[in-house]
Amino acid sequence: MNTTNPDISLSSAAPCEEPKRQYYYIEKARTYIQKKSLEIGRPLTFCVTTFGCQMNFVPVTA
C-alpha cells in the first residue's frame, strides 16, 4: 500500500513533475526495504556518520 501519497501508483511509470516523482521513488524504496526485510527475517538498519556541516565547505579556486 502506498502510504506516502495514495495518488501515486507504483504499477505505472514514474511521474515527470516534482515532488510527485520524489514520492514515487520514496514509496518504491519503502517496498524494496520491506521485501528485503522479509527475505532475511529481520529489519534492515543503517548508520549515517557525518563530520561537521557541509555548509563549512570552502571550494578551492585556482
N, C-alpha and C positions, 0 to 999 in steps of 0.2 A: 504494500500500500504506500502510495506517495504521501508522506507526512509533511514535507516542506511546502509544496504548492500543489494542491489537488487538481489544478487546471492543466498540469503538465503530464503527458503520458510518456512513459519510458518505452512504449512499444512503437512510437513514431520517431521520426528524425528530430535531432536537437533543434530548438528554436534558434532563429537568427538574431533576435533582439535581446539586449541585456535588460534587466537581470534574469529574465526567464531562462536564458541559456545557462547561466551560472547555477540556478536552481535545478535545472535538468541534470547537470553533471554532479551536483551535490547528492541528489537522490540516487543517481546511478552508482556513485561511490558507496553510499549507505547500503544499497542492496548487495554490492560486491563484498563489503565487510561482513554483513550478516551471513552470506553464503560461506565465506572462508571460516568464520567462527564456528558454524555448524560442522564443517568438514573436519576441523581439528579438535572440536569438542571443548573449546574454551573461548572466552572473549579475547579478541585481539587488543593489544595495548601499544602505546607508543610513547616516546620521550622526546621532548623538544628542549634543546640546550641552546641558550643564547649567550652571547658575550658582549653585553652592552647594547647601546642603542644604535641602530643603523643610521639615525639622523646625525650621528657624530662623524660620519664618514667624510673625509676631505679628499676629493679627487686630486690626483697628481696631474698637473698640466705641464706640457713641455714648452 
